[in-house]
Amino acid sequence: MRRHNKTLITAALPYANGQIHVGHLAGAYLPADIYHRYLLSKGDDSLFICGSDEYGIAITIKAEEAKRTPQEQVDHFHEINKKLFERMGIDFSHYSRTTLKHHAERTQQIFKEHLKNGWIEKKTIHQLYSPIEGRFLADRYVLGTCPKCGYHEARGDECTKCGASFEATDLLHPVSKMTKMPLELKETEHYFFRFDLFKERLKEWLETKSFKPSTMNFSRQYIEDLKPRCITRDLDWGVPLPIEGTKGKVLYVWYDAPIGYISATYDKNPQLVNDYWLDPKTRYVQFVGKDNTTFHSVLFPAMLMGQNTLYKLVDDLVVNEFLNLKGEKFSKSSGNSLDLEAMLKWISPDQLRFYLSLIAPEHQDCDFSFEDLVVRVNSELVGKLGNFIHRTLSFVQSRLGCVPLIKALEEEDKTFLKQIQTLLDEGAAHYENFSIKKATETLLEMAQLCNRYFDHQKPWSLVKEPSKADRLETILAVCIKAVQFLLAQMQPILPFATKEAWGFLGLSNTPSRNMATALEIKELRAPSPLFQKLELEIKEGKVSESSLSCNLDSLKNATILHPLETQSPMIEFADFEKIDLRVADVLDCIIVPKSDKLLQFTLDVGGSKRVILSGIRHFVADPASLIGKKVAIVANLKPRKMMGIESHGMILSVVENGTFEMLSFEKAPSGGKIS
């Protein structure tokens, strides 16, 4: 396994013109945070840098709409986003901003070096100017008639009807998006960075990298088409151009933003620039969404190559795909987004971190679904992971009352501990390879293995036999050790629950990954459930469109509602008395071959064996995990043949709007009548 003593991590600077949303988290910030936390958990030196991107014409226009100055606009959203990141447990080493004085100074210094070294040239060009607004307009603030298909509301960069791409100056009858008034072409002087002169250096450098194939292919193609790119704008809001006689011109926001990684490090501590950015032994890992690929795989590296200070170039560029909502990319501007602050009124940060990790769009676009979120959280986070930790600690507290000790390990104990150690090692490898999805899946596999061990050992039976007290204590001690393994793997993903769980084990701080599994637990405190089940308010059987918008108040503290008139008809008590409900012990549970839905249960019902088929396969990841459970059955249901197997009864469970839970018992005797 690779080990790096010093790692610099950066995540794309969020634009301070609105609140971050769930799509932003999934694309860059959560993966970066999990990797940072993993490095820290194994004792590495990791510096995680980010901050607000605060310049550009979009800021000035939105500020005008909100009746704020540009500075007030970015101050407002910088604080909002900083607090949202903190609530989500995003553990930046430092969160800075690009309106700080030293950011402008460093950006201007880099520009001067580019200019002196011959990488910048001045050109006279024509741009669209709004006489009424008294300013040149960027592409996104221009509308007009498409020169290809004649669509009269084409944008300044593309036609949303025919898909054609073009320059804003190609539009027919261009108007301001804000005022709808005509624009005119006006001459202006601007400065261009000669990216085309870096083609060969970029090609050679890129071939030394092992980015994802999609990132490599996209970047290679982009390098082939490199042209000089404008890096200035006629605007008051931005880093001023450091050339005499250029008042009213600023550096284009995309040029100054990546320099923000360096200035933010300086903001944390000037010495850290030397320790990380100027040390060739530093490993530099950058996390971005795929719409930011070229800025970080081509343009920013060329900018660093073109100046005199030997700043560190990115070693690993982790590019994630889009998280979609209703089949479309998360987008604040289009209204297709989930307000993070509203989400956190309904779901805990760890629950949201878990779900986003489990569906992480690492290699392809993924869809966010409320129904899927509820199923995954309830069945896997609560039902598997939280269940094992709570059932183990609760059982020890109630039945033993002290920290259990290993008396003598049997072969099955050794096998179990070896298996969970192997999974922990696999989990570490997934973190190393930036796959939080696989790391989360491994965590669930560990939890599943732990529950299977607990159920197979049946400590609830051993507690009744004084002669087996040593065996019981050994099993419980092994389960406590398994909890420690789970906490080691879950810490980067679920930091809040991990800290709480270590508190149950008598620790106030989260230990390192290696120490987590080696610690000898000396104290146990009363546990409480780490995670709560989620409930959705669903009207007329489906999530309303408003529930999927930014306003999520309808999801807060809700239950699944159905009008009484849709329930089954009322029955007499005599009808109920005809149903024979019994407790049954699960002896075996297997998948029915060639069936997508059925599980085959072999049950002990008061000394009598019977087979029952149940259509719950979709909700049970590991059928063997149900062995040993005491379940409720309808014992007098007429036999029914399915897939060539005769089923003698029905197992009772709840499968309703994203939730699944079997009705089960702990002490009830096999064959006991339920009334």
Helices and strands as residue ranges (DSSP letters): E 6-11, H 22-24, I 25-29, H 30-41, E 45-52, H 57-65, H 70-87, E 94-97, H 101-116, E 120-130, E 135-136, G 139-141, E 142-145, E 154-155, G 168-170, E 172-176, E 184-193, G 195-198, H 199-206, H 213-224, E 229-230, E 232-234, E 249-251, H 253-256, H 259-268, H 270-272, I 273-277, E 283-289, G 290-292, H 293-294, I 295-299, H 300-305, E 316-320, E 323-325, E 328-329, H 340-343, H 349-358, E 366-368, H 370-376, I 377-386, H 387-395, I 396-400, H 411-432, H 436-457, H 459-462, G 466-468, H 469-490, H 495-504, H 513-518, G 545-548, G 553-555, G 564-566, H 573-577, E 581-591, E 599-605, E 608-614, G 617-619, G 623-626, E 630-634, E 640-642, E 645-647, E 650-651, E 653-656, E 659-662, E 664-665, E 673-674
